[in-house]
Amino acid sequence: MNQMFYIWQRKDWPHFTWNMEKLLPLIYDTTRKIAFFLGKVSSLDNSLQQHTFAEALEDEIISSSSIENIILDRDSVRSSLLARLGVEDAGLKHSDRSAEGAINIVLDAVTNCDSPLTKERLFGWHVELFPSGMSEGRRIITGNWRQGSMFVVSGEMGKEIIHYEAPPADRIDEEIDKFLQFINEDDEVNPLIKAAVAHVWFVTIHPFADGNGRTARTITEMLLARADGTSHRYYSLSSEIMNSRKEYYAVLEYTQKNTMDITRFIEYFLKAIQNAVGTSERKLQSTLEKTKFWDSIRTYPLNERQMKIINMLEDGFESKLTTKKWEKINKCSHSTALRDIKDLIDKGILIEDGGNSKNTGYMLIK
């Protein structure tokens, strides 16, 4: 008799269990924090809601790829998202095809969150993730299940450590059928727990030759949108997973090598959601303060150099703003910099930030 190493090899697979008594306080707290935050967002005007939505999707797309060490250009993703969402002042940069694919699947998952998840939809997402049919310089099967075995390994060649072995390829179709039935038909499970279970379940099946982690997180976003009752996302779970990537992989590996009780993963998952909501709340507060500040100075005529510096200060200029730095940033003369600064001081926008006359710094008045 073969020793069982992974949960998919257990006789009780895929009947996941969890300790509801232990999870109830965490579910209540997470649900309360989400509802409070979404209430704040709903009070914003449409423009701010769209910007918050775009920022959350941007973070999600960038972070989900970063977890797999795939680096997307943030400016390109941002400009493409703003253009797709019809938000004003969309950037000038355009995303490459891979970034566009990542944007397409998350937008489809979120804005069509109530649509059934099907094999065809998953195949479409997979093609979007790998438009060239290549992954790390090798050709892979796209838009279909993997054909061979799948191992998750780390370490140098010859010293590899096997962290996980996925189910055989000939089981994938049957396994996905059960998974999709759970996604589309099981409404008895708490929505947040359902998202956590789906995440573990899909990663365990590992049906594709590559892109399983990103696809799992996309499915999670779809289910969280359903749980929140909105086809928009205003917080990014993948950003928090990226911040705790080592813990994320550790708890996944632990889950896949133990019993069908996945309470530990669900605890991690719910805490990550709370952290994601908290991060988005702080970003939203910063945006509101910035909007309020710009409203307060809207009547003043400002040139491009002044607006550029004010924006930098609003975004958290890390060093002391001096006349020399003004000159360097704006590529202007000393006299122009002095004139710009004096004008902002006279308008009550800037104030001297101490120091001697040769190294005077300036800061915003708030």
Backbone torsions as a table, in degrees:
resi	resn	phi	psi	omega
1	MET	NA	128.3	-179.0
2	ASN	-73.2	140.7	176.0
3	GLN	-72.5	138.2	179.6
4	MET	-85.2	125.5	179.7
5	PHE	-104.6	-30.3	-172.6
6	TYR	-128.7	156.2	-174.5
7	ILE	-62.5	-29.7	-179.8
8	TRP	-69.9	-12.2	177.9
9	GLN	-92.0	-5.1	-179.0
10	ARG	-77.3	152.3	178.8
11	LYS	-67.2	-28.1	-178.1
12	ASP	-91.9	7.9	173.6
13	TRP	-67.0	139.4	-0.6
14	PRO	-104.1	45.5	-176.8
15	HIS	-87.5	83.3	-178.9
16	PHE	-66.9	146.7	175.8
17	THR	-131.5	164.4	177.3
18	TRP	-158.6	158.6	-178.4
19	ASN	-89.3	94.0	-175.1
20	MET	-64.3	-35.0	-180.0
21	GLU	-62.2	-39.5	179.2
22	LYS	-72.1	-32.9	-175.1
23	LEU	-85.6	-22.9	-173.3
24	LEU	-52.6	-47.7	179.1
25	PRO	-60.5	-37.8	180.0
26	LEU	-70.3	-38.8	176.8
27	ILE	-63.3	-45.4	-179.7
28	TYR	-60.4	-47.1	-177.7
29	ASP	-65.0	-41.5	179.5
30	THR	-65.1	-45.4	179.5
31	THR	-61.3	-41.2	-179.9
32	ARG	-64.2	-43.9	-178.6
33	LYS	-66.8	-39.9	177.4
34	ILE	-62.7	-47.7	-177.9
35	ALA	-61.6	-41.6	179.8
36	PHE	-63.8	-43.7	-179.3
37	PHE	-67.1	-45.0	179.4
38	LEU	-64.3	-30.1	174.5
39	GLY	-63.8	-40.1	176.8
40	LYS	-62.3	-45.5	-178.6
41	VAL	-62.8	-39.8	-177.3
42	SER	-65.3	-19.9	179.9
43	SER	-84.4	-7.5	-179.7
44	LEU	-78.5	158.7	173.7
45	ASP	-73.0	166.5	-172.1
46	ASN	-59.5	-38.2	-178.5
47	SER	-63.2	-45.0	179.5
48	LEU	-68.1	-36.1	176.5
49	GLN	-61.9	-43.1	-179.9
50	GLN	-65.5	-40.0	178.0
51	HIS	-65.5	-38.6	178.4
52	THR	-65.6	-41.6	176.7
53	PHE	-60.7	-48.5	-178.6
54	ALA	-62.7	-40.6	-179.6
55	GLU	-65.5	-40.9	179.2
56	ALA	-65.1	-43.1	178.5
57	LEU	-65.3	-40.0	177.6
58	GLU	-58.3	-49.0	178.9
59	ASP	-61.1	-41.3	-178.8
60	GLU	-63.3	-47.6	-177.2
61	ILE	-65.4	-47.5	-179.9
62	ILE	-62.1	-46.6	-174.6
63	SER	-70.6	-41.5	-179.3
64	SER	-60.5	-38.0	176.6
65	SER	-72.0	-39.5	-178.2
66	SER	-63.1	-32.8	178.0
67	ILE	-56.9	-32.4	179.4
68	GLU	-97.3	16.0	-179.7
69	ASN	63.1	30.1	174.5
70	ILE	-106.2	117.9	-173.8
71	ILE	-101.1	117.6	175.8
72	LEU	-102.3	149.0	178.7
73	ASP	-74.3	116.5	-174.5
74	ARG	-62.6	-41.7	-179.3
75	ASP	-62.4	-39.1	179.2
76	SER	-67.1	-43.9	178.6
77	VAL	-62.6	-42.7	-178.6
78	ARG	-62.6	-48.2	-176.7
79	SER	-64.1	-39.2	179.5
80	SER	-66.1	-43.2	178.8
81	LEU	-62.3	-47.2	-179.2
82	LEU	-60.3	-40.3	178.4
83	ALA	-65.6	-42.8	-179.0
84	ARG	-65.4	-33.9	-177.9
85	LEU	-88.7	-3.4	178.7
86	GLY	71.6	25.3	179.3
87	VAL	-81.1	140.4	-179.6
88	GLU	-62.9	163.2	-179.7
89	ASP	51.3	39.3	174.8
90	ALA	-60.5	145.6	-175.7
91	GLY	-66.9	175.6	-176.6
92	LEU	-96.0	-17.7	-177.2
93	LYS	-78.5	152.3	178.3
94	HIS	-119.7	142.0	-178.7
95	SER	-74.6	153.9	171.6
96	ASP	-76.9	176.0	-172.6
97	ARG	-63.9	-36.6	-179.9
98	SER	-65.4	-42.5	178.5
99	ALA	-66.0	-39.1	178.3
100	GLU	-61.5	-39.3	178.7
101	GLY	-63.7	-42.0	178.2
102	ALA	-62.4	-38.8	177.6
103	ILE	-66.0	-44.6	-176.5
104	ASN	-59.7	-43.2	-174.7
105	ILE	-73.0	-36.1	178.9
106	VAL	-69.5	-41.2	177.4
107	LEU	-62.2	-42.2	178.7
108	ASP	-63.9	-44.6	-177.9
109	ALA	-61.6	-40.6	-173.6
110	VAL	-83.4	-51.7	-175.5
111	THR	-72.1	-21.5	175.8
112	ASN	-115.7	40.9	-172.9
113	CYS	-63.0	-26.8	-178.3
114	ASP	-86.1	-7.2	177.4
115	SER	-73.6	146.8	179.7
116	PRO	-60.3	144.6	172.6
117	LEU	-89.1	123.3	-176.1
118	THR	-125.1	167.9	176.3
119	LYS	-61.8	-41.0	-179.0
120	GLU	-62.7	-38.3	178.6
121	ARG	-66.6	-42.6	177.7
122	LEU	-62.8	-41.4	178.3
123	PHE	-62.1	-41.5	178.8
124	GLY	-62.3	-42.2	177.3
125	TRP	-61.1	-41.8	-177.4
126	HIS	-64.0	-41.1	176.6
127	VAL	-62.4	-38.8	178.8
128	GLU	-63.1	-36.9	-179.2
129	LEU	-69.7	-29.5	-177.1
130	PHE	-129.2	68.8	-174.7
131	PRO	-62.9	-26.4	179.9
132	SER	-89.9	-7.6	-176.3
133	GLY	75.4	12.3	-177.8
134	MET	-118.4	147.3	174.4
135	SER	-140.1	117.4	-179.2
136	GLU	51.9	43.0	175.3
137	GLY	81.6	3.6	179.0
138	ARG	-123.1	147.3	179.0
139	ARG	-79.3	134.3	179.6
140	ILE	-126.1	162.6	173.4
141	ILE	-73.1	126.5	177.1
142	THR	-118.7	150.5	178.8
143	GLY	69.3	22.6	177.2
144	ASN	-162.6	167.6	-179.9
145	TRP	-71.5	155.8	175.3
146	ARG	-61.8	155.4	-177.9
147	GLN	-102.2	-22.3	-176.0
148	GLY	-115.9	-168.9	178.0
149	SER	-72.1	163.7	-177.5
150	MET	-138.9	126.4	176.8
151	PHE	-124.2	141.3	171.9
152	VAL	-101.9	115.2	-174.3
153	VAL	-129.0	162.3	172.7
154	SER	-143.9	168.2	178.6
155	GLY	101.2	168.7	-178.8
156	GLU	-71.3	157.7	178.5
157	MET	-60.0	130.0	-177.1
158	GLY	92.5	-16.0	179.0
159	LYS	-127.5	29.5	-175.4
160	GLU	-66.1	143.9	174.1
161	ILE	-110.1	122.4	178.8
162	ILE	-85.4	116.0	179.5
163	HIS	-91.7	-26.0	-174.9
164	TYR	-163.7	144.6	171.8
165	GLU	-123.0	125.1	-176.8
166	ALA	-82.0	165.3	177.3
167	PRO	-58.9	153.7	178.7
168	PRO	-58.0	151.7	-176.8
169	ALA	-59.8	-32.9	-176.9
170	ASP	-73.0	-5.1	177.4
171	ARG	-98.9	-10.9	-169.3
172	ILE	-60.1	-48.0	-175.7
173	ASP	-58.0	-45.2	179.3
174	GLU	-65.6	-40.7	-179.5
175	GLU	-65.3	-40.8	179.8
176	ILE	-67.1	-35.7	176.8
177	ASP	-56.7	-46.2	179.0
178	LYS	-65.4	-41.1	179.5
179	PHE	-61.4	-46.9	-178.6
180	LEU	-66.9	-33.8	176.2
181	GLN	-62.2	-41.5	177.1
182	PHE	-63.4	-44.5	-178.5
183	ILE	-63.3	-45.3	-170.0
184	ASN	-92.3	-20.6	-171.7
185	GLU	-121.8	-25.4	-175.3
186	ASP	-84.5	101.6	-179.1
187	ASP	-105.4	9.4	-178.0
188	GLU	-88.0	-19.9	-178.9
189	VAL	-82.7	140.1	174.6
190	ASN	-51.5	133.4	-173.4
191	PRO	-57.4	-36.3	179.5
192	LEU	-70.6	-40.1	176.9
193	ILE	-66.6	-37.9	178.7
194	LYS	-58.9	-41.5	178.9
195	ALA	-63.8	-40.3	179.4
196	ALA	-67.1	-44.5	179.2
197	VAL	-61.3	-44.7	-179.4
198	ALA	-60.0	-38.9	-179.9
199	HIS	-61.4	-51.1	179.4
200	VAL	-62.6	-44.3	-174.9
201	TRP	-61.1	-49.4	-177.0
202	PHE	-66.1	-43.9	179.2
203	VAL	-62.1	-35.0	179.1
204	THR	-66.4	-42.3	177.9
205	ILE	-66.1	-39.7	178.3
206	HIS	50.0	59.6	-168.0
207	PRO	-76.0	-19.6	-174.9
208	PHE	-101.3	161.9	177.4
209	ALA	-68.2	-26.6	176.8
210	ASP	-163.0	163.4	176.9
211	GLY	86.0	12.4	-177.5
212	ASN	-66.1	-41.5	179.5
213	GLY	-63.1	-45.8	179.6
214	ARG	-65.3	-38.5	178.1
215	THR	-66.0	-41.5	178.3
216	ALA	-60.2	-42.4	-179.8
217	ARG	-70.8	-29.3	175.0
218	THR	-67.4	-43.2	176.4
219	ILE	-61.1	-40.1	177.8
220	THR	-60.8	-43.0	178.4
221	GLU	-61.5	-40.1	178.5
222	MET	-61.8	-44.4	-178.3
223	LEU	-72.4	-32.7	176.2
224	LEU	-69.3	-35.2	175.4
225	ALA	-63.5	-41.9	175.5
226	ARG	-60.9	-45.1	-178.3
227	ALA	-62.0	-37.2	-179.6
228	ASP	-80.6	-10.3	179.7
229	GLY	69.2	32.2	-179.7
230	THR	-147.8	145.8	178.1
231	SER	-89.8	24.9	175.3
232	HIS	-126.0	156.9	175.3
233	ARG	-122.3	133.6	-178.0
234	TYR	-122.0	4.9	173.3
235	TYR	-145.9	152.4	-174.1
236	SER	-114.4	112.7	177.8
237	LEU	-68.8	-39.1	-177.7
238	SER	-62.8	-30.2	177.0
239	SER	-61.1	-41.4	179.9
240	GLU	-74.3	-34.1	175.3
241	ILE	-63.6	-39.8	177.9
242	MET	-61.9	-39.2	179.5
243	ASN	-66.7	-24.1	-179.4
244	SER	-126.1	41.2	-172.2
245	ARG	-58.1	-40.9	-179.6
246	LYS	-61.7	-43.6	178.5
247	GLU	-66.6	-39.1	179.6
248	TYR	-58.0	-50.9	-179.8
249	TYR	-67.0	-35.4	-179.6
250	ALA	-65.8	-43.8	-177.9
251	VAL	-71.8	-32.0	175.2
252	LEU	-65.5	-45.6	-179.5
253	GLU	-63.6	-41.8	177.5
254	TYR	-59.7	-45.0	-177.9
255	THR	-62.3	-41.5	-175.5
256	GLN	-76.4	-11.2	-178.3
257	LYS	-111.6	12.5	-177.0
258	ASN	-124.5	-147.7	-177.4
259	THR	-83.8	-177.0	179.1
260	MET	-79.2	-0.4	175.8
261	ASP	-80.6	111.7	-176.1
262	ILE	-110.1	30.3	179.6
263	THR	-54.8	-42.2	-177.1
264	ARG	-61.0	-43.0	179.0
265	PHE	-66.9	-41.3	-179.3
266	ILE	-62.5	-38.1	176.4
267	GLU	-61.1	-46.9	177.1
268	TYR	-58.6	-45.0	-176.9
269	PHE	-60.7	-48.3	-178.3
270	LEU	-67.6	-37.9	177.5
271	LYS	-66.7	-36.2	177.2
272	ALA	-64.7	-38.9	176.5
273	ILE	-62.3	-45.0	178.8
274	GLN	-59.5	-42.9	178.1
275	ASN	-64.0	-39.4	179.2
276	ALA	-62.9	-43.8	178.7
277	VAL	-62.9	-43.8	179.2
278	GLY	-61.0	-42.1	177.9
279	THR	-62.1	-44.2	-180.0
280	SER	-67.6	-34.1	176.1
281	GLU	-62.0	-43.8	179.2
282	ARG	-65.3	-40.2	177.5
283	LYS	-63.9	-41.0	180.0
284	LEU	-64.2	-42.3	178.8
285	GLN	-61.8	-40.6	177.9
286	SER	-63.6	-41.4	178.4
287	THR	-63.3	-43.0	179.7
288	LEU	-63.7	-40.1	178.8
289	GLU	-66.7	-39.0	178.4
290	LYS	-65.9	-42.2	178.4
291	THR	-62.6	-42.9	178.6
292	LYS	-61.9	-41.4	179.5
293	PHE	-63.5	-46.9	-179.3
294	TRP	-64.6	-35.6	176.0
295	ASP	-61.8	-35.2	-177.4
296	SER	-71.9	-21.3	-178.9
297	ILE	-114.7	11.2	-174.6
298	ARG	-60.8	-29.6	-176.2
299	THR	-77.8	-12.8	-178.9
300	TYR	-84.3	133.7	174.1
301	PRO	-73.9	124.7	-178.8
302	LEU	-127.4	142.3	176.1
303	ASN	-87.1	172.6	-175.5
304	GLU	-62.6	-35.5	180.0
305	ARG	-64.0	-44.1	-179.6
306	GLN	-65.7	-43.1	179.5
307	MET	-64.0	-37.3	178.9
308	LYS	-62.3	-47.1	-178.9
309	ILE	-67.6	-41.2	179.2
310	ILE	-60.9	-42.6	177.7
311	ASN	-61.6	-41.0	179.1
312	MET	-64.5	-40.9	178.4
313	LEU	-67.2	-38.8	178.3
314	GLU	-64.5	-34.4	-178.1
315	ASP	-84.1	1.1	176.4
316	GLY	95.9	60.0	176.5
317	PHE	-58.0	121.3	-167.1
318	GLU	-77.3	-24.4	-178.1
319	SER	-114.7	179.0	-178.7
320	LYS	-74.3	129.4	178.3
321	LEU	-82.6	115.7	178.4
322	THR	-118.8	172.2	178.1
323	THR	-61.6	-41.2	-179.8
324	LYS	-62.0	-40.3	179.1
325	LYS	-68.1	-36.3	175.9
326	TRP	-59.0	-45.3	179.9
327	GLU	-60.4	-46.4	-175.6
328	LYS	-67.3	-44.2	-178.1
329	ILE	-64.5	-43.2	-176.0
330	ASN	-93.7	-4.8	-179.1
331	LYS	52.9	53.2	-178.8
332	CYS	-128.0	172.9	-179.0
333	SER	-76.7	165.9	178.8
334	HIS	-62.5	-42.1	-178.2
335	SER	-66.3	-37.1	177.9
336	THR	-65.7	-43.0	178.9
337	ALA	-60.6	-45.8	179.4
338	LEU	-61.3	-40.1	-179.2
339	ARG	-66.5	-43.0	177.7
340	ASP	-61.0	-45.2	-177.4
341	ILE	-66.2	-45.3	-179.9
342	LYS	-60.3	-39.3	179.2
343	ASP	-61.9	-42.0	179.7
344	LEU	-69.8	-33.6	176.6
345	ILE	-67.3	-43.3	179.4
346	ASP	-63.1	-31.1	-179.7
347	LYS	-85.1	-2.1	178.3
348	GLY	76.0	26.3	179.6
349	ILE	-99.9	-38.6	177.3
350	LEU	-112.2	157.2	174.7
351	ILE	-141.6	149.3	177.1
352	GLU	-65.9	141.3	-175.9
353	ASP	-112.1	50.4	176.4
354	GLY	69.7	-165.5	180.0
355	GLY	87.8	168.9	178.9
356	ASN	-81.1	171.3	-173.8
357	SER	-62.9	-25.8	-178.8
358	LYS	-82.5	-17.5	-176.4
359	ASN	-136.7	43.5	-179.6
360	THR	-67.4	135.7	176.1
361	GLY	-107.0	165.3	-177.3
362	TYR	-135.2	148.0	179.3
363	MET	-142.7	160.8	178.9
364	LEU	-73.0	145.0	173.5
365	ILE	-89.7	122.4	179.1
366	LYS	-133.3	NA	NA
